Amino acid sequence: MGFRRTKDEAKQSRVWKRFISDNRQLLADIGVPEDVLATQRAFDYFMMHGEYPGSPVLIEPAKLSPERKALIRTLVLNYFRSGLGDPGVSLLPPPEVDELRREAGLD
C-alpha cells in the first residue's frame, strides 16, 4: 500500500514549491542555504529563530544592514502573501512583523 496525501497536503506542497520557485533569487541574495529550503518545516524553523541547526546563517534583527533588512521584509511579506501562514516570524522586530501581517491581509 502506498502513501497518499490528502488534497490539503497536496495543495500545501504546491504552494510551498511555488513560493520557493518565485523567491529563489531573493533567498539567494539573503544567503539562505539550500538545506533550509528543503522542507517547509525547516524554513519555518528558520523564520521563527533566524537560524537552522547546522546552518552557518544566523539572522539577528538588531544587526541587519538596511539593505539586508529590506530583503528580509520582502521575503516575509511574500511568505505571508503566499498563503503559507505565519509560523511566528522573528527575523524582524515584532512591530514590523505586525505591519507586514496587516499588509498581507493576515490581520
Number of C-alpha atoms within 10 A of each C-alpha: 3 4 5 8 10 9 9 9 11 12 12 15 16 11 15 19 16 13 18 17 11 13 16 13 11 15 18 11 12 17 14 21 14 12 13 21 18 12 15 16 12 16 20 20 19 24 24 17 16 18 20 20 11 8 13 10 16 14 21 14 15 10 9 14 10 9 10 16 18 13 16 22 17 15 18 22 18 17 20 21 18 15 14 16 12 16 14 13 18 19 24 21 12 12 9 13 20 15 14 20 19 13 13 17 10 14 9
